[in-house]
Amino acid sequence: MSEDFRARARAWLAANAPRRASDDEPVSAEGGSAEEGAGTRGQAAVLAEQKAFQAKLYDAGFAGITWPKEYGGQGLTAAEQIIWSQESRDYDLPTGAFFIGLSMPGNTILEVGSEQQKKRYLPKMLRGEEIWCQLFSEPGAGSDVASLQTSAVRDGDEWVMTGQKVWTSGAQFSDYGAILARTDPAKPKHEGISMFIVDMHAPGVTVRPLKMATGHSPFNEVYFDAVRMPADALIGEENKGWAAAVVMLRHERIAIGTMGSSRTNPLAYDSLRDLAAGLGRTSDQGVRRELAELYARSKAMQLFALLLRQEVQAGRMPGARGSVAKLAGSELARFAGNVAADVLGDQIAGFDSEELQAVTTSIIAAPGSAIAGGTSEIQRNIIGERVLGLAKDPGVDRATPFNQLRVGTQRQT
């Protein structure tokens, strides 16, 4: 069975998927998000291409490999998932628009959602018919997500939501989102939160892209003005949204920490090695030493990510160890940015070629990896408490009703 699956996967990939660029082939970024891969083609064209490819992937039986058949998956085992990962590693699959939905909301609904939600949303998510985002962070609740103030009030058979979210990846082209909102401000901050499915096209939803220093706009701020949601939009139990959030954050950190790097990344070791050779910088002992360290760090990260992926695919969730991968990936990205700056030297300000533009843009973006999916400080706390068993920091506000706290924009001057 497994070898038949491998042969089928290998044949399908060879016939339908773009291979990763080799040393002498041009690099394409179209495997990334719709916004990052748009270039001169436009976001709509890239989205259409990614949706078409995801549908082909689904129809061929390679989407949702371990998800149950009744929810659109293939109902196969971890062995087939590992085989697919092995066979697809040399291809840049143009599915970036679905990364967040399938990795985070999808897995969370599969784990804690209702039967109705699983049957309604998961098949369309897997086939690429609907794109999802995740809405957690707020202007006054970033690292401390539990301080969020977006509210959802019950009104008969509906919920009415009002508030603001920020740093939402892919909101500009999402159809649905998994959102956290406060449903009981009289409860302590972790206990009065619920998770909902929100229609991103509903009246009262406003999405505004945020332009980064790189010139790209992968993130958004999203406003909710008395947005109505049906009662069955609730994921899990009312006021138990923090438990659902922990599930989603676990999937997010594992997904980010194990996604790895490809030759499409201008800060990858292979890319910087080739760039150094092209600029005549390989004779510089400092550059050679930094490239060697980057290679060692990258290889260690790849091996650890492979271990976590295999554990997940075998049904053993890494738990808090996902934060180790997330933190290591963030540290690697920042180190790679520093190495790239040293490789470029005086040419770091030069934009006379697309290659140099891609590298300098990646250097500017690198520090952001220490924020996405939870800051490095948060990851260190999680690792210390839940992996190393160190004493937990005192939580002096954990039993205080939220409406009595001075947090976020509730702070008084």
C-alpha positions in Angstrom: 0.0 0.0 0.0 2.7 2.5 1.0 4.9 1.8 -2.0 1.9 2.1 -4.3 1.2 5.5 -2.7 4.8 6.5 -3.1 4.8 5.6 -6.8 1.5 7.5 -7.4 2.7 10.6 -5.5 6.0 10.6 -7.4 4.3 10.3 -10.8 1.7 13.0 -10.0 4.3 15.5 -8.7 6.5 15.0 -11.8 3.5 15.6 -14.0 1.8 18.5 -12.2 4.1 20.4 -9.7 6.9 22.9 -10.3 10.3 21.6 -9.2 12.4 23.7 -6.9 15.1 25.7 -8.8 18.5 24.2 -9.1 21.7 26.2 -8.9 21.4 27.3 -12.6 17.7 27.7 -12.8 15.6 30.9 -12.1 13.9 31.0 -8.7 10.1 31.5 -8.4 8.3 32.7 -5.3 4.9 31.5 -6.4 4.8 28.8 -3.7 4.5 31.5 -1.0 1.5 33.5 -0.1 -0.7 35.1 -2.7 0.6 38.6 -1.7 4.3 37.6 -1.7 4.1 35.7 -5.0 2.1 38.2 -6.9 4.9 40.3 -8.4 3.8 41.9 -11.6 1.1 39.3 -12.3 -1.3 40.6 -9.7 -2.7 38.9 -6.6 -5.9 37.8 -8.3 -4.0 35.8 -10.9 -1.8 34.1 -8.3 -4.8 33.3 -6.1 -6.6 31.7 -9.1 -3.5 29.6 -9.8 -3.2 28.4 -6.3 -6.9 27.6 -6.0 -6.7 25.6 -9.2 -3.6 23.7 -8.0 -5.1 22.9 -4.6 -8.2 21.5 -6.3 -6.0 19.3 -8.4 -4.1 18.2 -5.3 -7.4 17.3 -3.6 -8.9 15.5 -6.6 -5.7 13.4 -6.9 -6.0 12.4 -3.3 -3.0 14.3 -1.8 -4.8 16.9 0.3 -5.7 16.1 3.9 -3.9 12.8 3.7 -4.5 11.8 7.4 -7.8 13.7 7.9 -10.9 11.5 8.1 -12.7 10.8 4.9 -16.0 12.1 6.2 -14.5 15.6 6.4 -12.9 15.5 3.0 -9.6 13.9 3.9 -8.1 10.8 2.6 -8.3 8.7 5.8 -4.7 7.4 5.3 -2.0 6.9 7.9 1.0 8.8 9.1 3.1 6.5 6.8 1.5 8.0 3.7 1.9 11.5 5.1 5.6 10.9 5.6 6.0 9.5 2.1 4.2 12.6 0.7 6.6 14.9 2.6 9.6 13.0 1.3 8.4 13.0 -2.3 7.3 16.6 -2.4 10.3 18.2 -0.7 11.9 18.9 -4.1 8.9 20.8 -5.4 7.6 24.3 -4.7 3.9 23.6 -4.4 1.9 26.8 -5.1 -0.4 26.4 -2.1 0.7 29.3 0.2 -2.7 30.9 0.4 -4.0 27.8 2.3 -1.1 27.3 4.7 -2.7 29.2 7.6 -6.2 27.7 7.1 -5.1 24.1 6.9 -2.4 24.3 9.5 -4.2 26.3 12.1 -8.0 26.8 11.9 -8.5 23.6 10.0 -6.6 21.4 12.6 -8.4 23.3 15.4 -11.8 22.6 14.0 -10.9 19.0 13.4 -9.8 18.8 17.1 -12.5 20.8 18.9 -15.1 21.9 16.4 -18.7 20.5 16.1 -19.6 17.8 13.7 -21.6 20.3 11.7 -18.6 22.6 11.4 -16.3 19.8 10.4 -18.6 18.7 7.6 -19.4 22.2 6.4 -16.0 23.8 6.4 -13.2 21.2 6.2 -13.9 19.8 2.7 -14.1 23.2 1.1 -10.9 24.2 2.9 -9.1 21.2 1.7 -10.2 21.7 -1.9 -9.1 25.3 -1.9 -12.7 26.6 -2.4 -12.5 28.8 0.8 -9.5 30.5 2.3 -9.1 31.1 6.0 -7.2 33.4 8.3 -6.6 33.6 12.1 -7.6 36.7 14.1 -6.0 36.8 17.6 -3.7 39.9 18.1 -5.1 43.3 18.9 -3.5 46.8 19.3 -3.6 46.3 23.1 -3.2 42.5 23.2 -0.2 41.2 21.3 2.0 38.9 23.4 -0.7 38.9 26.1 -3.4 37.6 23.8 -5.7 37.0 26.8 -6.0 40.8 27.3 -8.1 41.1 24.1 -11.1 43.4 24.1 -13.0 42.5 20.9 -16.4 41.6 22.3 -19.1 39.2 21.2 -22.6 39.7 22.8 -25.4 37.2 22.5 -28.5 38.5 20.8 -31.2 35.8 20.5 -29.9 33.3 18.0 -26.9 35.4 17.0 -23.7 36.9 18.3 -22.9 40.5 17.7 -19.1 41.2 17.5 -17.4 44.6 17.8 -13.7 45.3 17.9 -10.4 45.4 16.1 -7.7 42.8 15.2 -4.2 43.5 13.8 -1.3 41.7 12.1 -3.8 39.3 10.4 -2.0 37.4 7.6 -4.0 36.9 4.5 -7.2 38.6 5.7 -7.4 40.6 2.4 -8.2 37.4 0.5 -9.8 35.2 3.1 -13.4 34.0 3.1 -13.5 32.9 6.8 -11.5 33.5 9.9 -11.2 31.9 13.3 -11.4 34.7 15.8 -11.1 35.2 19.6 -13.6 37.5 21.3 -14.5 38.3 24.9 -17.9 36.9 25.8 -17.9 37.5 29.6 -15.9 40.5 30.8 -16.8 39.7 34.4 -14.7 36.5 34.3 -10.9 36.4 34.7 -9.2 37.2 31.3 -8.5 33.6 30.3 -12.0 32.4 31.2 -14.3 34.8 29.5 -13.0 34.3 25.9 -14.7 32.3 23.1 -13.6 31.3 19.6 -15.9 31.9 16.6 -16.0 31.4 12.9 -16.5 34.8 11.2 -17.5 35.4 7.6 -14.9 37.8 6.3 -17.4 39.1 3.7 -20.1 39.9 6.3 -21.5 43.4 6.7 -19.4 45.4 9.2 -16.1 43.7 8.4 -13.4 46.1 7.1 -9.9 44.9 6.1 -7.1 47.4 5.8 -3.7 46.2 4.6 -0.6 47.2 6.6 2.4 48.1 4.5 5.7 46.8 5.9 9.2 48.3 5.6 9.7 45.8 2.7 7.0 47.4 0.7 4.8 44.3 0.9 1.4 44.1 2.7 1.0 40.5 3.9 -0.6 41.7 7.2 -3.8 43.6 7.9 -5.8 45.4 10.5 -9.4 44.2 10.6 -12.4 46.1 12.1 -15.7 44.6 13.2 -18.6 46.9 13.5 -21.6 45.1 15.0 -20.9 42.0 12.9 -23.6 39.3 13.3 -22.6 35.7 13.6 -25.0 32.7 13.9 -25.1 30.9 17.3 -23.4 27.8 15.7 -20.4 29.9 14.8 -19.0 29.1 18.2 -15.9 26.8 18.1 -15.9 24.7 21.2 -17.7 25.9 24.3 -18.7 29.4 25.3 -16.1 31.1 27.5 -13.7 28.2 26.8 -12.0 29.9 23.9 -8.6 30.0 25.6 -8.5 26.2 25.5 -9.2 26.3 21.7 -6.6 29.1 21.3 -4.0 26.9 23.0 -4.8 24.2 20.5 -4.5 26.6 17.6 -1.3 28.2 18.8 0.2 24.7 19.3 -0.5 23.9 15.6 0.7 27.4 14.5 4.1 27.1 16.3 4.7 23.5 15.0 3.7 24.6 11.5 6.0 27.7 11.5 8.8 25.8 13.2 8.8 22.9 10.8 8.0 24.6 7.5 11.7 24.7 6.7 13.5 26.7 4.0 13.8 26.3 0.3 16.0 27.7 -2.4 13.4 30.4 -3.0 14.5 32.0 0.3 17.2 34.6 -0.5 18.6 34.1 3.1 19.0 30.3 2.7 22.5 29.0 3.0 22.7 27.9 -0.7 21.4 31.3 -1.8 23.9 33.3 0.2 26.8 30.9 -0.7 26.1 31.5 -4.4 25.7 35.2 -3.8 29.0 35.4 -2.0 30.7 33.6 -4.8 29.2 35.9 -7.4 30.3 39.0 -5.5 33.8 37.6 -5.0 33.4 37.5 -1.2 34.4 33.9 -0.6 38.0 34.9 -0.1 37.0 36.9 3.0 37.7 34.7 6.0 34.9 36.4 8.1 32.3 35.7 5.4 33.5 32.1 5.0 33.3 31.6 8.8 29.7 33.1 9.0 28.6 31.0 6.0 29.9 27.9 7.7 28.0 28.7 10.9 24.9 29.4 8.9 25.2 26.0 7.2 25.6 24.2 10.6 22.7 26.1 12.2 20.5 25.5 9.1 21.3 21.8 9.1 20.5 21.4 12.8 17.2 23.2 12.3 16.3 21.0 9.4 17.0 17.9 11.3 15.0 19.0 14.4 12.1 20.1 12.1 12.2 16.7 10.4 12.0 15.0 13.8 9.0 17.1 14.8 7.2 16.5 11.5 7.8 12.7 11.8 6.4 12.8 15.4 3.3 14.7 14.2 2.8 12.4 11.3 3.1 9.5 13.6 0.4 10.9 15.9 2.7 12.1 18.7 2.2 15.8 19.2 5.4 17.6 20.3 3.4 19.9 22.6 5.5 22.8 24.0 8.5 21.5 22.1 6.9 23.3 19.1 8.1 26.5 20.7 11.7 25.2 20.5 11.3 24.9 16.7 9.6 28.3 16.5 12.3 30.1 18.6 15.1 28.3 16.7 13.6 29.3 13.4 13.3 33.0 14.5 16.9 33.0 15.7 18.1 31.4 12.5 16.3 34.0 10.3 17.9 36.9 12.2 21.3 35.3 12.0 20.9 34.7 8.3 20.0 38.3 7.8 23.2 39.4 9.5 25.2 37.0 7.4 23.5 38.4 4.3 24.4 42.0 5.3 28.1 40.9 5.7 28.1 39.2 2.3 26.7 42.2 0.6 29.0 44.6 2.3 28.9 48.0 0.7 26.4 46.8 -1.9 23.7 46.4 0.8 22.1 49.7 -0.3 22.3 48.8 -4.0 19.1 48.0 -5.8 20.6 47.5 -9.3 19.4 43.9 -9.7 16.4 41.9 -8.7 18.6 39.5 -6.8 20.0 42.2 -4.6 16.6 43.6 -4.0 15.3 40.2 -2.9 18.2 39.9 -0.4 17.9 43.3 1.0 14.1 43.0 1.3 14.6 39.7 3.2 17.1 41.3 5.5 14.6 44.0 6.4 11.8 41.4 7.0 14.0 39.0 9.1 13.4 40.5 12.5 9.6 40.0 12.0 10.1 36.3 12.4 10.7 36.9 16.1 7.1 38.2 16.5 4.9 36.1 14.2 3.3 33.2 16.1 4.3 34.6 19.5 7.4 36.6 20.4 10.7 35.0 21.2 10.3 36.1 24.8 7.0 34.2 25.0 8.6 31.1 23.5 11.4 31.2 26.0 8.8 31.4 28.8 7.0 28.4 27.4 10.2 26.4 26.9 11.4 27.2 30.5 8.1 26.3 32.1 6.7 23.4 30.0 9.9 21.8 28.6 12.5 22.5 31.2 10.2 22.4 34.2 11.3 25.8 35.6 9.1 27.7 38.0 6.2 29.7 36.4 6.2 33.5 36.7 3.6 34.7 39.2 0.2 35.4 37.5 -1.1 38.1 39.8 -4.1 38.9 37.5 -5.2 35.5 36.6 -8.1 35.4 39.1 -9.2 39.1 38.7 -12.3 39.8 36.6 -11.2 41.2 33.3 -13.3 44.4 33.6 -11.3 45.3 36.7 -7.9 45.0 35.0 -5.9 47.9 33.7 -4.6 46.2 30.5 -4.4 47.3 26.9 -6.6 50.3 26.2 -8.3 49.8 29.5 -5.2 51.4 31.1 -6.0 54.6 33.0 -3.6 57.5 32.8 
